Amino acid sequence: MPNFSFQVEEYVLNAYTSSAHPVGTAAMLPREKGGVVDTTLKVYGTTNIRVVDASVIPLHVSTHPQATIYVSDDNDYGSPYAHPNF
């Protein structure tokens, strides 16, 4: 009799991919507290590199994060929709 449990396990290990939407990997904190970006989303230690993606969102939202990322992008300094005081 064939070993189906091994075949299923092998299939799952080879076919599974994550559908997670990681957020919060680039903390907006003071650098001395482990932060990666400042309040203008500029990466510490760089001249003009900004992070505008899900990594600056501190908490998971209860929906797909795409709309939240769009709002974050609209507030980016390079966006034509950015607030003029930024």
Helices and strands as residue ranges (DSSP letters): H 4-15, G 31-33, G 54-56, H 66-74
